[in-house]
Amino acid sequence: MATHEPPAHLLSRQIESIRRQTHRRFVCLVSDDGSDPELFAGIERLCTDDSRFVVSRADARLGFYRNFERCLSLVPAEAEFVALADHDDLWHSDKLATLISALQKSNALLAYSDMRVVDADGATIAFSYWNGRRNNHTKLGSLLLTNTVTGAASMFRRQLLDDALPFPPGVGPAFHDHWIACVALAFGEIAYVERPLYDYVQHEANVIGHNPPDAERRSGLVHVLRRFASNPRLRVRNTMASGRAIYIGDVVRLEVLARTLERRSSGRIRPDRMADIRRVARLSSSTGSLGWLLARSARDLRGDSETLGAETELVKGIAWRHAQTARARFRRIRLGGPAGR
């Protein structure tokens, strides 16, 4: 469990839900990321009467991505399974037992479940996380582009950490669960439990919340071209305005993730999955990767794919990058001409 400034009542409720698990043999490692001293003392008080809870604190503020990495680095070698926990959710009593069973009944490296989305008072917002969006745990190309495996819903075999640690460089909005899921599907299989095993609590302090899909983002290439034709100048202007953020926050982030997987492959990844990894590793430099993105976007006629139209957004970022390269080249040519001497 990674913590930072946890709402006291939600943390207390979450710790109690972990204590009530039907699977009793566990250790809960709690890594605190520089919470206020008073709040950290509260975390220690909540855990002090149960030896299964081990609390430690990072020396400096890490952010949730590196804090989860720190916590996972503390997992003992003799552990068989590892589950991730957020400090503000509410586990159902059979969460650990059900995920262990899912892993034991399969050869999967990782298993994850659905979740019930609730507000801070426990009122249901959605009975399933997958309202208005497709789930995916079998297509590595899609998973590399957009994560569908939520960390707090997951459990994986301890051996996965041999390939997952250390995490890749944190470029843009890097997410620990996306990286872990991609490692699991690159080197093996992922199992899915088709029922909620915990309540995903939405509140003001959420780092990441549950948002309904945006209709504009979900549209496939056909819909994008129709919008472009209706007002080309506006669409070009909007793409250039958002392109830099998409390039840095998404394109480069995914390239770094895929290149890290490629370096750690050691010939152990299936050829078809390695092909997807290489495409994503070269998103901004390969015409083949660009064609792959465009083809994926073009087939999304309904705009409800498992990637929520991420391909189209990535193309915008890549277009921005090439536009900047062309602009810089044009400036050099101008400066090198007679007028620039």
C-alpha positions in Angstrom: 0.0 0.0 0.0 1.3 3.4 -1.0 0.1 6.3 1.2 0.4 10.1 1.0 -1.7 12.4 3.1 -4.5 9.8 3.4 -8.0 10.9 4.5 -8.0 9.4 8.0 -11.5 7.9 7.8 -11.0 6.3 4.4 -7.6 4.9 5.4 -9.0 3.5 8.6 -11.9 1.9 6.7 -9.5 0.4 4.1 -7.1 -1.0 6.7 -10.0 -2.6 8.4 -11.3 -4.1 5.1 -7.8 -5.7 4.6 -7.9 -7.1 8.1 -11.2 -8.7 7.4 -9.9 -10.7 4.4 -11.0 -14.3 4.4 -7.4 -15.1 3.3 -5.6 -14.5 6.5 -2.0 -15.2 5.7 -0.6 -11.9 4.4 1.8 -9.1 5.1 0.7 -5.5 4.2 3.7 -3.3 3.4 2.8 0.4 3.8 5.1 2.9 2.1 4.4 6.5 3.1 5.4 9.2 0.7 6.2 12.1 3.1 2.8 12.6 4.7 2.5 15.4 7.3 4.1 14.0 10.6 0.7 14.0 12.3 -0.9 12.1 9.5 2.0 9.6 9.4 1.6 9.1 13.2 -2.0 8.3 12.5 -1.0 5.7 9.9 1.3 4.1 12.5 -1.4 4.0 15.1 -3.9 2.3 12.8 -1.3 -0.5 12.1 0.4 -0.8 15.4 -1.8 -3.5 16.9 -1.5 -5.9 13.9 2.0 -7.4 13.2 0.9 -8.2 9.6 1.1 -4.4 8.8 4.7 -3.1 8.3 4.9 0.7 8.0 7.9 2.6 6.5 8.5 6.1 5.2 10.4 7.4 2.2 13.3 9.7 3.0 12.1 12.3 0.5 8.9 12.9 -1.5 8.8 10.5 -4.4 5.3 10.8 -6.0 3.0 7.9 -6.3 4.8 6.3 -9.2 8.2 6.0 -7.4 6.5 5.3 -4.0 4.9 2.2 -5.4 8.3 1.2 -6.9 9.8 1.7 -3.4 7.1 -0.4 -1.8 7.5 -3.2 -4.3 11.2 -3.2 -3.7 10.5 -4.2 -0.1 8.6 -7.3 -1.0 10.4 -10.3 0.4 11.8 -13.0 -1.9 9.7 -15.7 -0.2 6.4 -14.0 -1.1 4.3 -16.0 -3.6 1.8 -13.3 -4.7 1.7 -9.5 -4.5 -1.4 -7.3 -4.4 -1.5 -3.6 -4.8 -3.6 -1.4 -2.5 -4.6 2.3 -2.6 -5.1 4.0 0.8 -8.7 5.1 0.1 -10.5 2.1 -1.3 -12.6 -0.5 0.4 -11.8 -4.2 -0.3 -14.5 -6.9 -0.3 -13.7 -9.6 2.1 -12.9 -12.2 -0.5 -10.6 -10.0 -2.7 -7.3 -11.7 -1.8 -8.8 -15.3 -1.9 -10.5 -14.8 -5.2 -7.5 -13.3 -7.0 -5.2 -16.1 -5.5 -7.7 -18.6 -6.9 -7.7 -17.0 -10.3 -3.9 -17.2 -10.5 -3.8 -20.8 -9.2 -6.4 -21.9 -11.7 -4.4 -20.5 -14.6 -0.9 -19.9 -15.8 -1.4 -16.1 -15.7 1.3 -13.9 -14.3 -1.3 -11.3 -13.2 -5.1 -11.4 -12.3 -7.4 -8.4 -11.8 -11.0 -7.8 -11.1 -13.8 -5.4 -11.9 -14.7 -2.8 -9.3 -17.7 -0.9 -8.0 -17.3 2.9 -8.3 -18.7 4.7 -5.2 -18.6 8.1 -3.7 -16.9 8.9 -0.3 -20.2 8.0 1.5 -20.4 4.6 -0.2 -23.2 5.5 -2.6 -22.9 3.6 -5.9 -21.8 5.7 -8.9 -21.4 2.7 -11.2 -21.8 -1.1 -10.5 -19.0 -1.8 -13.0 -15.9 0.1 -14.1 -16.5 -0.9 -17.6 -19.6 1.2 -18.3 -19.1 2.9 -21.7 -15.7 1.3 -22.3 -14.3 -2.0 -23.4 -12.0 -4.1 -21.2 -8.8 -5.6 -22.5 -6.3 -8.0 -21.1 -5.3 -10.0 -24.1 -4.1 -7.5 -26.7 -0.6 -6.2 -25.9 -0.8 -3.5 -28.6 -3.9 -2.0 -27.2 -2.6 -2.3 -23.6 0.6 -0.5 -24.5 -1.4 2.4 -25.8 -4.0 2.6 -23.0 -4.1 0.8 -19.7 -7.2 -1.2 -18.7 -5.6 -3.0 -15.7 -6.1 -1.0 -12.6 -3.4 -1.5 -10.0 -5.7 -1.7 -7.0 -7.7 -4.5 -8.7 -4.6 -6.5 -9.4 -2.6 -9.4 -7.9 0.5 -10.9 -9.6 3.1 -13.6 -9.0 6.2 -12.5 -7.1 8.4 -13.5 -10.1 7.0 -10.6 -12.1 9.0 -8.2 -10.1 12.2 -9.6 -11.5 11.3 -8.0 -14.8 9.2 -5.0 -13.5 11.8 -3.5 -11.2 13.2 -1.0 -11.5 10.5 1.0 -13.1 11.2 2.9 -16.4 12.1 6.6 -16.2 9.0 8.6 -15.3 8.2 10.6 -18.4 5.0 12.6 -18.4 2.1 11.0 -16.4 3.8 7.7 -15.7 1.6 5.0 -14.0 2.9 2.0 -12.0 -0.1 -0.2 -12.9 0.2 0.4 -16.6 3.9 -0.6 -16.5 3.2 -3.7 -14.4 0.3 -4.8 -16.7 2.4 -4.4 -19.8 5.2 -6.5 -18.3 2.7 -9.2 -17.3 1.2 -9.4 -20.8 4.6 -9.1 -22.5 6.0 -12.1 -20.6 2.9 -14.1 -20.0 -0.9 -13.9 -19.7 -3.4 -11.9 -17.6 -6.6 -13.3 -16.0 -9.7 -11.3 -15.3 -12.3 -11.8 -12.6 -15.6 -10.5 -14.0 -17.1 -9.2 -10.8 -16.2 -6.3 -8.4 -13.8 -7.3 -5.6 -13.5 -3.8 -4.1 -15.1 -0.4 -4.0 -13.2 2.3 -5.9 -13.9 5.4 -3.8 -14.2 8.8 -5.6 -13.4 11.9 -3.5 -11.8 15.3 -3.8 -8.2 14.0 -3.0 -8.1 11.3 -5.7 -4.8 11.3 -7.7 -6.7 9.5 -10.5 -10.4 9.3 -10.6 -13.0 7.5 -12.7 -14.2 9.6 -15.5 -16.8 8.7 -18.2 -15.2 8.5 -21.7 -15.0 11.7 -23.6 -17.0 11.5 -26.8 -14.4 13.6 -28.7 -11.5 11.4 -27.6 -13.3 8.2 -28.3 -13.9 9.0 -32.0 -12.0 7.0 -34.5 -10.1 8.3 -37.6 -13.2 8.4 -39.8 -15.0 10.8 -37.3 -11.8 12.9 -36.9 -11.6 13.4 -40.7 -15.2 14.4 -40.8 -14.6 17.0 -38.1 -11.5 18.2 -39.9 -13.3 18.7 -43.1 -16.0 20.8 -41.4 -13.4 23.3 -40.2 -9.8 22.6 -41.3 -8.2 25.7 -39.9 -9.7 25.3 -36.4 -8.7 21.6 -36.3 -5.1 22.4 -37.3 -4.9 25.2 -34.7 -6.3 22.9 -32.0 -3.9 20.1 -32.9 -0.9 22.4 -32.8 -2.0 23.9 -29.5 -2.4 20.5 -27.8 0.3 18.6 -29.7 3.2 19.4 -27.5 1.5 18.1 -24.3 0.4 15.0 -26.2 3.9 14.4 -27.5 5.7 14.7 -24.2 2.9 13.3 -22.0 1.9 10.4 -24.2 4.1 9.7 -27.2 7.5 9.9 -25.4 6.1 8.2 -22.3 4.9 5.2 -24.3 8.1 5.0 -26.3 10.1 4.9 -23.0 7.9 2.2 -21.6 8.1 0.1 -24.8 11.9 0.6 -25.2 12.4 -0.6 -21.6 10.4 -3.7 -22.3 12.4 -4.3 -25.5 15.7 -4.1 -23.6 14.5 -6.5 -20.9 13.0 -9.1 -23.3 16.0 -11.5 -23.5 14.3 -13.4 -26.3 11.4 -14.4 -23.9 8.6 -12.5 -25.6 6.4 -14.0 -28.3 7.2 -12.6 -31.8 3.7 -11.0 -32.3 3.9 -9.2 -29.0 7.5 -8.1 -29.6 6.3 -6.6 -32.9 3.8 -4.5 -31.0 6.5 -3.4 -28.5 8.8 -2.3 -31.3 6.0 -0.4 -33.0 5.3 1.6 -29.8 9.0 2.0 -29.1 9.3 3.9 -32.4 6.1 5.8 -32.5 7.6 9.2 -33.5 10.4 7.9 -35.7 8.9 5.1 -37.8 6.5 5.4 -40.7 5.5 1.8 -40.1 4.5 2.7 -36.5 2.5 5.7 -37.8 0.7 3.6 -40.3 -0.1 1.1 -37.6 -1.7 3.8 -35.5 -3.7 5.2 -38.4 -4.9 1.7 -39.4 -6.0 1.0 -35.8 -7.8 4.4 -35.6 -9.5 3.9 -39.0 -11.1 0.6 -38.0 -12.6 2.2 -34.9 -15.8 3.2 -36.7 -18.0 3.3 -33.6 -15.5 5.2 -31.4 -15.8 2.7 -28.5 -12.5 0.8 -28.7 -10.6 -0.4 -25.7 -8.1 2.4 -26.3 -10.7 5.2 -26.2 -9.3 6.7 -29.4 -5.8 7.0 -28.0 -4.4 6.3 -31.5 -5.8 9.5 -32.9 -4.4 11.5 -30.0 -1.0 10.0 -30.5 -1.1 10.9 -34.2 -1.7 14.5 -33.1 1.4 14.5 -30.9 3.5 12.9 -33.7 2.2 15.5 -36.1 3.2 18.3 -33.8 6.7 16.8 -33.4 7.2 16.6 -37.2 5.8 20.1 -37.6 8.4 21.5 -35.2 11.2 19.6 -37.0 10.1 21.0 -40.3 9.8 24.5 -38.9 13.3 24.3 -37.4 14.7 23.1 -40.7 13.0 25.9 -42.6 14.5 28.5 -40.2 18.0 27.0 -40.7 17.5 27.3 -44.5 16.4 30.9 -44.2 19.3 31.8 -41.9 21.7 30.1 -44.3 20.5 32.1 -47.3 21.8 35.4 -48.5 19.4 37.4 -46.3 20.6 35.6 -43.2 24.4 36.2 -43.7 
